[in-house]
Amino acid sequence: MKLHNVGQSIVVSNGIIIAVEDQKGTDSMLDRANKILKKVSGKTQKKGILLKFPKSNQDLRVDLPTVGIKTINKCSKIGLKGVVLKANQNILLDKFKCIKIANKKNMFICAI
């Protein structure tokens, strides 16, 4: 059995995986998730969470999943509730600005 090398991110809503990151990256996955979420929920309600974790076979010495202002803004724009990261196995670029934006947009950033 061949294992697929899927991405570092997924969007989950109501316990269902809405989108999985592929070779096109997180932004492309968020665009796909946005289209799906628009069809299944109202625009005024926040829905879904971005989870960004290292892949099981990822070399953490040279390649850590990264989230920054652009990702936080895009998550807010498509109406996600928040972002969940793997503690000590992610890079959060401009951490304090990301937190400030998330707070302003009524989102959460959580490291587990």
C-alpha positions, 0 to 999 in steps of 0.5 A: 500500500502506497501512502500519499504525501498529503499536505500540512494543513486541513480545514475541518468544519463540524467534524468533517474534513472540508479540504486537504492541502496539496502540492499547490499549498495552503492558499489554494486549499483555503480557496477550495475550502472557501467555496465549499463552506459558502455552499454549506453554511451561512455567510454571517456564521463563522465556521471551520478551523485550519489545522496546520501540523507537520507531516508524519515523514517531515524533517523538522530540522529543515522544514517546519509548517509556517503560518503568518499574517497572510494566512491569518487574514485569509482565514478571517476572510473566508470565515474560519473560527481559528487556527490550530498549530502543533506546539514547538513544531510550527513557525508563527511569523510575526507572532504578536501581529498575528495574535492582534489580527486574530483578536480583532477578527474574533478568531483564535490561534491555539498551539497543542 
